Amino acid sequence: MAYAIQFKPAALRQLEKLPRQIQKRIASKIEALCWEPFPAGCKKLHGEANTWRLRVNDYRVIYQVQAGILLILVVNIGNRREVYR
């Protein structure tokens, strides 16, 4: 089954601030989450319920998986040095 993807407004603004080439790369990885919410290389964040991170080069996508309603909520997108703050 396919999951729906939603963005928090802050995550969408963060994505729009990135260069176009990186935006496309991140967008394709996020779209792939529809079919596989836990792809190879994703890791669960400690201390957070249902929160995972996806690595895209030097950038990270922080997202939550809500399996009961088949929803992926993108919480944060940013450079690896700043995204966890």
Secondary structure, DSSP 8 states (H G I E B T S, - for coil): ---EEEE-HHHHHHHHHS-HHHHHHHHHHHHHTTT-SS-TT-EE-TTSTTEEEEEETTEEEEEEEEGGGTEEEEEEEEETTTTT-
